Amino acid sequence: MNPANLLFFAAGALANLILIPLLIRLAHAKGLLDRPGHRKIHEKPVPLVGGLAFMLSLLASVVGGLLLFGKNLALDPLREERILLVLTVTVLAGILGFLDDRYDLKPRVKLLAQVLLFGAFVLCGFHFYVMHLPGTVPFQLSFLGYPLTLFWILGVVNGFNFIDGADGLAGTVGVVSLLGLGAVALITGGPSHTGVLWVSALGALLVFLFFNWRPAKIYLGDSGSNALGALVACSLVAMGQGKPALVAMLDGVADPPLDQEPVRFHFLAATLLAGYALSEVTLSTLRRFAKRLAYARSMEWAEQDHLHHRLMKQGLQADTIAILAGTFQSILVAAALLAMVRQNAIATWLLLPLSMLLAYLGPRTGILDVFRMRGIKARPHYQIANHFIAMQRVKLGLTHDREEVLALVGQACRELGVRCFRLRIAPDVRGKGGLEYFFQNDDSVHSKAEEFLTAQAGSLSGEVFDFYEVPGGRGEAFWIFDSHLHADELDMEYRVLMSGFMKESVETCMKLGEGQPNLNHAMIHRLPHHKTSGHHLRKRHGHQAKLN
């Protein structure tokens, strides 16, 4: 590593070392915390500002370094343009993730914003224009390179988001991928086109990993996983390329010859350098699509079936999983580098034992259950739960007042094994729309349930509970499942379904309560639900249709 790279590495590390302790205190003061929930493995709230620290460190080290020492680095204008382009996309992706952390954006809204952002990068920046795999004849992708690159970048970015679910996991995989970028620069015989970026990011990420290692003191959050994924993905697409595609077309430069792709096996090498994240997003997409076909379950609903979740069910700790993932990614990086230097046979032999290990672990961890559609469809309890919640969601959209919403929530609680819950909405600035409601299934556990519900999330040792808080803190819901539930796959499906439905119910109560008097049903155990029957809703809908 040359002295300039060492300088940027140290700047990124030092900036993050200063920022993380400050932001941890700020997160506790402002409530920027990741609370325990149905898909979370931590038991206490953890600051969710690691991504903010990562972005600020990256900006400080790169922009500050270029302003202070840019002339001494003697970077050509095209390289500076590439650095600023990738940095801009990285920061915008991080800002989008921060908005998701803060306001819990709908998945489709977040995906649309990602398509617009990375689509602009592909059109104005770089893309794959040659498909060349070992043993095949390379061919020009032409216009197909644009959508292929866009989907590939989306896969990497969301893959990093998916793997950010265990202490140290996303950071470890990111470090290995960034080191792979540095190795590519050495192999190609020159500095990486975004070398200043990845070196600064490596320094910042290593410091973050120190704070994020089990037990984690800070999390990346969507802001950090989006930013890290965007940095890795865009840098991999840009590696070895000259002018951005659009600039080259405007200059009248045709597509390069097939034997002059930016780096040898560019698409394959980039895919292997981000292989762990892409494996996660591929399996997750297939699994959610299978559940969509089997249960009509929305693909937007989250779950606890990622690779690290499966390994935790086998008894592995988060730090062990991070080391295994780092080893997995290191093998993929080594295979990519060997293929680039024309050592295809060694690369194949390196990947072979890895494939055998995955084939061994697949059926034992349930990772490959997605390919057993018959087994998925044969689980009636899944179908009952998913179809019931789908019905309740339809009814939720037909409710006229908050008591009808609460009646639907009570039905869902009884169906999915919720012992008790409390829903609270604070009055608005005019003192209207407030709500306090307490529900329990069994009168005999009233005092115990109320004690649990007044406790802070994270202090219920041995209890299965979930929590939802409206962004901004005006409303919240907290519920406890029956004690006989345990952490198997069916129970987690119930928790995922209940969490999604409870979120929609709280938001519907807030909407229906606008301008309405405050309601206090804290001691009412059950509300009458005859008005939420399908028959009643059908009659009411028909009456309204006649009036209209």
C-alpha positions in Angstrom: 0.0 0.0 0.0 1.5 3.3 -1.1 1.8 6.3 1.3 -1.2 8.1 -0.2 -3.4 5.0 0.4 -2.1 4.7 3.9 -3.1 8.3 4.5 -6.6 7.7 3.4 -6.8 4.5 5.3 -5.7 6.2 8.5 -8.1 9.1 7.9 -11.1 6.8 7.5 -10.2 4.8 10.6 -9.5 7.9 12.8 -12.7 9.7 11.7 -14.8 6.6 12.6 -13.0 6.1 15.9 -13.9 9.6 16.9 -17.5 9.6 15.5 -18.8 6.2 16.8 -18.6 7.0 20.6 -20.2 10.4 20.0 -23.0 8.9 17.9 -23.7 6.1 20.3 -24.4 8.7 23.0 -26.5 10.7 20.6 -28.5 7.6 19.6 -29.4 6.9 23.2 -30.4 10.5 23.8 -32.6 10.7 20.6 -34.0 7.2 20.6 -32.2 6.1 17.5 -32.2 2.5 18.7 -32.8 -0.9 17.2 -35.3 -2.5 19.6 -35.7 -6.2 20.1 -38.4 -7.7 17.9 -39.7 -10.8 16.0 -36.7 -11.0 13.7 -34.0 -9.6 16.0 -31.4 -11.7 17.9 -30.4 -9.0 20.5 -32.2 -8.6 23.8 -31.6 -5.0 24.5 -31.9 -1.8 22.4 -28.7 -1.1 20.3 -27.8 2.2 18.7 -28.6 2.2 15.0 -26.2 4.8 13.8 -23.2 2.8 12.6 -24.2 3.6 9.0 -24.2 7.3 9.8 -20.7 7.1 11.3 -19.5 5.1 8.3 -20.8 7.7 5.7 -19.5 10.7 7.7 -16.1 9.0 8.0 -16.0 8.2 4.3 -17.0 11.8 3.4 -14.5 13.3 5.7 -11.5 11.2 4.6 -12.2 11.2 0.9 -13.4 14.8 0.4 -11.0 16.2 2.9 -8.1 14.2 1.5 -8.8 15.3 -2.1 -9.1 18.9 -1.1 -5.9 18.9 0.9 -3.7 16.6 -1.0 -5.5 16.2 -4.4 -2.7 18.0 -6.3 0.0 15.9 -4.8 -1.9 12.7 -5.8 -1.9 13.8 -9.4 -5.2 12.1 -10.2 -6.4 12.4 -13.7 -9.8 14.1 -14.2 -11.5 10.9 -15.3 -10.4 9.1 -12.1 -11.7 12.0 -9.9 -15.0 11.9 -11.7 -15.3 8.1 -11.0 -14.4 8.6 -7.4 -17.0 11.4 -6.9 -19.6 9.5 -8.9 -19.3 6.3 -6.8 -19.1 8.4 -3.6 -22.3 10.3 -4.5 -24.2 7.1 -5.1 -22.9 5.6 -1.9 -24.0 8.6 0.2 -27.4 8.8 -1.5 -28.0 5.1 -0.8 -27.0 5.6 2.8 -29.4 8.5 3.1 -32.2 6.4 1.7 -31.3 3.7 4.3 -31.4 6.3 7.1 -34.9 7.4 6.0 -35.9 3.7 6.2 -34.4 3.4 9.7 -36.1 6.5 10.9 -39.5 6.2 9.1 -39.8 2.5 8.3 -40.4 3.0 4.5 -42.6 0.5 2.7 -40.4 -2.1 0.9 -41.9 -1.1 -2.5 -41.1 2.6 -2.0 -37.6 1.7 -0.9 -37.1 -0.6 -3.9 -38.4 2.1 -6.3 -36.0 4.7 -4.9 -33.1 2.2 -5.3 -34.1 1.5 -8.9 -34.1 5.3 -9.7 -30.7 5.8 -7.9 -28.8 2.9 -9.3 -30.5 3.2 -12.7 -29.1 6.7 -13.0 -25.7 5.3 -12.1 -25.9 2.7 -14.7 -27.1 5.1 -17.4 -24.6 7.8 -16.6 -21.7 5.7 -15.3 -20.7 2.1 -15.9 -22.2 -1.2 -16.9 -21.3 -4.8 -17.9 -20.9 -4.9 -21.6 -19.3 -8.3 -22.2 -20.5 -11.7 -20.9 -17.5 -13.9 -20.6 -17.5 -17.1 -18.5 -14.8 -19.8 -18.4 -15.1 -22.3 -21.2 -17.5 -20.1 -23.2 -17.2 -17.6 -26.1 -17.5 -14.0 -24.9 -20.4 -12.1 -26.4 -21.4 -8.5 -26.5 -24.3 -7.6 -24.1 -25.2 -4.4 -25.9 -28.4 -2.8 -24.4 -28.9 -5.9 -22.2 -26.0 -4.8 -20.2 -28.0 -2.0 -18.6 -30.8 -4.0 -17.0 -28.4 -6.8 -16.1 -26.1 -4.4 -14.3 -29.1 -2.7 -12.5 -30.4 -6.0 -11.2 -26.9 -7.1 -10.2 -26.3 -3.9 -8.2 -29.8 -4.2 -6.5 -28.9 -7.8 -5.6 -25.6 -6.8 -4.0 -27.0 -3.8 -2.0 -30.1 -5.7 -0.7 -27.8 -8.7 0.0 -25.7 -6.6 2.3 -29.0 -5.5 3.9 -30.1 -9.1 4.5 -26.8 -10.2 6.0 -26.8 -7.3 8.5 -28.6 -9.4 11.1 -25.8 -10.8 13.2 -23.0 -9.1 15.1 -20.0 -8.5 12.9 -21.4 -10.3 9.8 -21.9 -7.6 7.3 -18.7 -5.8 8.4 -16.6 -8.9 8.0 -18.0 -9.7 4.5 -17.5 -6.1 3.5 -13.9 -6.1 4.7 -13.1 -9.2 2.6 -14.8 -7.7 -0.5 -12.9 -4.4 -0.1 -9.6 -6.3 0.2 -10.6 -8.2 -3.0 -10.9 -4.8 -4.8 -7.4 -4.0 -3.7 -6.1 -7.3 -5.0 -7.8 -6.6 -8.4 -6.0 -3.3 -8.6 -2.6 -5.1 -8.1 -3.5 -7.7 -10.7 -4.5 -5.2 -13.3 -1.2 -3.4 -12.9 -2.4 0.0 -11.7 -4.4 1.8 -9.1 -8.0 0.9 -8.6 -10.3 3.5 -10.3 -12.0 4.0 -6.9 -8.9 3.2 -4.8 -9.2 6.2 -2.6 -12.7 5.2 -1.8 -12.2 1.6 -0.9 -9.1 2.3 1.1 -10.9 5.0 3.2 -13.9 2.7 3.6 -11.7 -0.2 4.7 -10.2 1.9 7.5 -13.6 3.1 8.7 -15.1 -0.4 8.4 -12.4 -2.1 10.5 -13.0 0.4 13.3 -16.8 -0.1 13.1 -16.2 -3.9 13.2 -14.4 -3.5 16.5 -17.6 -1.9 18.0 -19.9 -4.2 16.1 -18.3 -7.5 17.2 -20.3 -9.7 19.6 -21.7 -8.3 21.8 -22.4 -5.4 19.4 -22.4 -1.8 20.8 -23.6 -0.3 17.5 -25.4 -1.5 14.4 -25.0 -0.5 10.7 -28.7 -0.2 10.2 -30.2 0.1 6.7 -28.2 3.3 6.2 -24.9 1.5 6.7 -25.8 -1.7 4.9 -27.1 0.3 1.9 -24.0 2.5 1.8 -21.6 -0.4 2.1 -23.5 -2.5 -0.5 -23.6 0.5 -2.9 -19.9 1.2 -2.5 -18.9 -2.5 -3.1 -21.3 -2.9 -6.0 -20.6 0.3 -7.8 -16.8 -0.1 -7.3 -16.9 -3.7 -8.7 -18.9 -2.5 -11.8 -16.5 0.3 -12.4 -13.3 -1.6 -11.9 -11.0 -1.6 -14.9 -13.3 0.6 -17.0 -12.3 3.8 -18.8 -14.8 6.4 -19.6 -18.4 6.0 -18.3 -20.6 4.4 -20.9 -22.7 7.4 -21.6 -19.6 9.7 -21.9 -18.0 7.2 -24.3 -21.1 7.1 -26.5 -21.3 10.9 -26.6 -17.6 11.0 -27.6 -18.4 8.6 -30.5 -16.5 5.6 -28.9 -17.9 2.3 -29.9 -18.1 -0.7 -27.6 -14.7 -2.1 -26.9 -13.7 -5.3 -28.7 -14.6 -8.6 -27.0 -11.0 -9.4 -26.2 -10.6 -6.1 -24.3 -13.1 -6.3 -21.5 -12.1 -4.1 -18.5 -10.8 -7.1 -16.5 -10.8 -10.7 -17.4 -14.1 -12.4 -16.6 -15.4 -9.0 -15.4 -19.0 -10.2 -14.6 -17.8 -13.5 -13.0 -15.1 -11.8 -11.0 -17.5 -9.1 -9.7 -20.1 -11.7 -8.8 -17.6 -13.8 -6.8 -16.2 -10.7 -5.1 -19.7 -10.0 -3.7 -20.7 -13.7 -3.7 -21.9 -14.1 -0.1 -24.3 -11.1 -0.3 -25.6 -12.3 -3.7 -26.1 -15.9 -2.4 -28.2 -14.5 0.5 -30.4 -12.3 -1.7 -30.9 -15.1 -4.2 -32.0 -17.7 -1.6 -34.2 -15.1 0.1 -35.9 -14.1 -3.1 -36.6 -17.7 -4.1 -37.9 -18.6 -0.6 -40.2 -15.6 -0.5 -41.5 -16.3 -4.0 -42.2 -19.9 -3.0 -44.2 -18.7 0.0 -46.0 -16.3 -2.2 -47.1 -19.2 -4.4 -47.9 -21.5 -1.5 -49.7 -19.1 0.9 -50.4 -15.9 -1.2 -47.9 -14.3 1.3 -46.5 -10.9 0.4 -42.9 -11.0 -0.7 -42.4 -7.7 1.2 -43.0 -9.3 4.6 -39.7 -10.0 6.4 -38.7 -13.3 8.0 -36.1 -15.0 10.1 -34.8 -17.6 7.6 -31.6 -16.0 6.4 -28.3 -18.0 6.4 -27.2 -16.6 9.7 -30.5 -17.3 11.3 -30.4 -20.9 10.1 -26.8 -21.3 11.5 -27.9 -19.8 14.8 -30.6 -22.5 15.1 -27.8 -25.0 14.8 -26.2 -23.5 18.0 -23.5 -21.3 16.4 -22.7 -17.9 17.9 -22.7 -14.6 16.0 -18.9 -14.3 16.0 -18.4 -17.8 14.7 -20.9 -17.2 11.9 -19.1 -14.0 11.0 -15.8 -15.9 10.8 -17.4 -18.6 8.7 -18.9 -16.0 6.4 -15.6 -14.2 6.0 -13.9 -17.5 5.2 -16.6 -18.3 2.6 -16.2 -14.9 1.0 -12.4 -15.2 1.1 -12.6 -18.4 -0.9 -14.8 -16.8 -3.5 -12.4 -13.8 -3.7 -9.5 -16.2 -4.2 -11.3 -18.0 -6.9 -12.1 -14.8 -8.7 -8.5 -13.6 -8.6 -7.2 -17.0 -9.8 -9.6 -16.9 -12.8 -8.4 -13.4 -13.6 -4.7 -14.6 -13.8 -5.7 -17.6 -16.0 -5.6 -20.2 -13.3 -9.1 -21.6 -14.0 -8.3 -25.1 -12.9 -7.0 -24.0 -9.5 -10.0 -21.8 -9.1 -12.3 -24.7 -9.8 -10.6 -27.0 -7.4 -10.9 -24.2 -4.8 -14.6 -23.9 -5.3 -15.3 -27.6 -5.4 -14.9 -28.4 -1.6 -17.0 -25.2 -0.9 -19.8 -26.6 -3.1 -19.6 -30.0 -1.3 -19.8 -28.3 2.1 -22.9 -26.4 1.0 -24.5 -29.5 -0.3 -23.8 -31.2 3.0 -25.2 -28.3 5.2 -28.1 -27.5 2.9 -30.6 -30.2 4.0 -29.3 -30.1 7.6 -29.9 -26.4 8.1 -33.0 -26.1 5.9 -31.3 -23.6 3.6 -32.3 -25.5 0.5 -35.9 -26.1 1.7 -37.0 -23.4 -0.8 -36.5 -26.0 -3.6 -39.0 -28.4 -2.0 -42.3 -26.8 -3.0 -44.2 -29.9 -2.2 -43.0 -29.8 1.4 -43.9 -26.1 1.7 -47.4 -26.6 0.4 -48.0 -29.6 2.7 -47.9 -27.5 5.9 -51.6 -26.6 6.7 -50.8 -24.4 9.7 -48.8 -22.0 7.5 -51.7 -21.8 5.1 -54.2 -21.2 7.9 -52.1 -18.4 9.5 -51.3 -16.7 6.2 -54.8 -16.8 4.8 -56.3 -15.7 8.1 -54.0 -12.6 8.3 -54.7 -11.9 4.6 -58.5 -11.9 5.4 -57.9 -9.6 8.5 -55.9 -7.2 6.3 -58.7 -6.9 3.8 -61.2 -6.2 6.7 -58.8 -3.7 8.1 -59.3 -1.6 5.0 -63.1 -1.6 5.5 -63.2 -0.5 9.1 -65.0 2.7 10.0 -63.8 3.4 13.6 -61.0 2.4 15.9 -63.0 -0.1 18.0 -63.5 -2.2 14.8 -59.8 -2.1 14.3 -59.2 -3.2 17.9 -61.7 -6.0 17.5 -59.8 -7.3 14.4 -56.6 -7.2 16.3 -58.1 -9.1 19.2 -59.3 -11.8 16.7 -55.8 -12.0 15.3 -54.3 -12.3 18.8 -56.5 -15.2 19.7 -55.8 -17.0 16.4 -52.0 -16.5 16.5 -51.5 -17.2 20.2 -50.9 -13.8 21.6 -51.6 -13.8 25.4 -52.0 -10.0 25.8 -51.1 -6.7 24.2 -51.3 -3.0 24.8 -51.8 -0.4 22.0 -51.2 3.2 22.8 -51.5 6.3 20.6 -50.7 9.7 22.1 -53.1 12.6 21.3 -52.1 15.0 18.5 -51.3 18.7 19.0 -55.0 19.5 19.3 -55.4 16.8 22.0 -57.4 14.5 19.7 -57.0 11.0 18.4 -55.4 9.5 21.5 -56.0 5.8 22.3 -55.2 3.4 25.1 -56.2 -0.2 24.8 -55.3 -3.3 26.8 -56.2 -6.9 25.7 -55.7 -10.3 27.2 -57.0 -13.7 26.6 -57.1 -15.0 30.1 -58.5 -13.0 33.1 -56.5 -15.1 35.6 -53.2 -13.7 34.4 -54.3 -10.1 34.5 -51.9 -8.8 37.0 -48.9 -10.7 35.6 -49.7 -9.6 32.0 -50.1 -6.0 33.0 -46.8 -6.1 34.8 -45.2 -7.5 31.7 -46.8 -4.8 29.5 -45.5 -2.0 31.7 -42.0 -3.3 31.5 -39.5 -2.0 29.0 -38.9 -4.1 25.9 -35.8 -6.1 26.5 -36.4 -6.7 30.2 -38.7 -9.7 29.9 -36.4 -12.6 30.5 -37.7 -15.8 29.0 -40.8 -14.2 27.4 -41.6 -14.2 23.7 -42.7 -10.7 22.9 -42.6 -8.1 20.1 -42.8 -4.4 19.9 -43.7 -1.8 17.2 -43.2 1.9 17.5 -44.5 4.5 15.0 -41.7 6.6 13.6 -41.7 9.8 15.7 -42.9 8.0 18.8 -46.5 9.0 18.8 -47.9 5.4 18.8 -46.7 2.0 19.9 -47.9 -1.6 20.4 -46.4 -4.2 22.6 -47.6 -7.9 22.8 -46.6 -11.2 24.4 -47.1 -14.6 23.0 -48.3 -17.7 24.9 -45.5 -19.2 27.0 -45.7 -22.5 25.2 -44.3 -21.1 22.0 -40.7 -21.7 21.2 -38.4 -20.5 18.5 -39.2 -23.0 15.7 -40.1 -22.0 12.1 -43.9 -22.0 12.5 -43.8 -19.8 15.6 -41.5 -17.4 13.8 -44.0 -17.3 10.9 -46.7 -16.4 13.4 -44.5 -13.6 14.8 -43.8 -12.2 11.4 -47.5 -12.2 10.4 -48.6 -10.7 13.7 -45.9 -8.0 13.6 -46.9 -6.9 10.1 -50.6 -6.9 10.9 -50.0 -5.0 14.2 -48.1 -2.3 12.3 -50.9 -1.8 9.9 -53.5 -1.7 12.7 -51.7 1.0 14.6 -51.3 3.1 11.5 -55.1 2.6 10.7 -56.0 3.6 14.3 -54.0 6.8 13.9 -55.7 7.6 10.6 -59.2 6.9 11.9 -58.6 8.8 15.1 -57.8 12.1 13.4 -60.0 14.7 14.9 -61.8 12.1 17.1 -62.1 12.1 20.9 -59.6 10.2 22.9 -60.4 6.6 23.8 -59.3 4.8 26.9 -60.1 1.1 27.0 -57.2 0.2 29.2 -59.3 -2.2 31.3 -61.6 -3.7 28.5 -60.5 -7.2 27.7 -62.4 -7.8 24.6 -64.4 -5.6 22.3 -67.6 -6.8 20.5 -66.5 -8.0 17.0 -69.9 -8.7 15.3 -69.4 -5.6 13.2 -66.2 -7.0 11.8 -67.8 -10.1 10.4 -67.6 -10.6 6.7 -71.4 -10.7 6.5 -71.7 -7.3 8.2 -69.0 -5.7 6.2 -70.6 -7.0 3.0 -74.0 -5.6 4.0 -72.5 -2.2 4.9 -70.5 -2.0 1.7 -73.7 -2.8 -0.4 -75.6 -0.1 1.5 -72.9 2.5 0.8 -72.8 1.5 -2.9 -76.5 2.2 -3.1 -76.1 5.6 -1.5 -73.3 6.5 -3.9 
